[in-house]
Amino acid sequence: MEETKHTDKEVLMKGVKIMLLTAVLMFLGPTLFYIGMNNQEKALFIPIMVVASIVLVLALYFMYKGLKTIMNSMFGPKK
């Protein structure tokens, strides 16, 4: 008889934690970008824009990683 697959709760919680971090980065990145664009004449324009760009890329990376982890908890290989 075939065994039914169940969600791995530990892996699911890991994915949810990653998605919470993603949510923070998704708000922080555009906020920093907006602050940087409104202060183009200031000396910190370039550093703020670099940090904002890094945060935006990290948000995309962690979104991918979080969704992949959640999907693996539901449909991934079982040990």
N, C-alpha and C positions, 0 to 999 in steps of 0.2 A: 504494500500500500504506500502511496506517495505521501510524504510528509508535507503539511501545509507550511507556508512561509509566514513568519511573524516579524514584526518590526523590532529591530534591535534598539532598545530604549536608550542605552548608553551612547551609541553612535548618534541617535536622533538628538539627544540633549547636547552633544558636542556640536552638531550642526546648528542647532538653535542658538547656542552661545556665539558661534561665528556670525550668524545672521544679526544678532544684537549688536555686535561690534560693527558690522556692515552698516546698520542703521545709523549709528553714531557718526561714522565716517561719511555717510551720504548727506548728513546735515552739515558737518564741519567743513567739508571740501568746498561746496558752493558758497558757504558763508565767508570763508577765507578768500575765495576768488572775488566775491563781491567787495569785500573790504579792500583788497588789493587794487581792484579796478577804480575804486573811488578815491584812491590816494596815489595816483600816478606821479604826482610831483614830489612826493616824499622820498626819503632816502631808502626806506625799507620796502619799496615797491617790488623790486626784483626778488628779495628773499621771501616775501609773503607769497608771491606768485609761484615760486619754486615749491614752497611747502604746500600750497593749495594744489598744485599739479600732482605732487607725490601722493597727497591724501586722496585725490580723485582716482588715481590709478589703483591705489590700495583698496578703495571701496569696490572697484570693479573686480579685483582679484579675490577679495574675501567674499563677494557675492557669489562668484563662480564656485569657490571652494566650499562655502556653506551649503549651496544648493546641491552640489555634488555629494557632500557628506550626508545630507538628508535623504537624497535619492538612494544612496548606498545603504542607508539604514533600512529602507523599505524593500528595495529590490536587489540588493547586492548579494554576493555569494555568502552562504551560511557555512560555518565551520562544523 
